[in-house]
């Protein structure tokens, strides 16, 4: 699968890529210092997609090794 935009193109105008961004939400990106490891809650992965068919996994303090 080829991405429609490079990371630089995406970052230049992030909000324009979403038709229904919830009120008050903002888009940001971060290059992680280490691989992201997701741990499904109770062995069940929770995934959702947006109108661009980008997939998002439920993450947070209990579901990944990411520490902001």
Rosetta blueprint (number, residue, H / E / L):
1 X L
2 X L
3 X L
4 X L
5 X L
6 X L
7 X H
8 X H
9 X H
10 X H
11 X H
12 X H
13 X L
14 X H
15 X H
16 X H
17 X H
18 X L
19 X L
20 X L
21 X L
22 X L
23 X L
24 X L
25 X L
26 X L
27 X L
28 X L
29 X L
30 X L
31 X L
32 X L
33 X L
34 X L
35 X L
36 X L
37 X L
38 X E
39 X L
40 X L
41 X E
42 X L
43 X L
44 X E
45 X L
46 X L
47 X E
48 X E
49 X E
50 X L
51 X L
52 X L
53 X L
54 X L
55 X E
56 X E
57 X E
58 X L
59 X L
60 X L
61 X L
62 X L
63 X L
64 X E
65 X L
66 X L
67 X L
68 X L
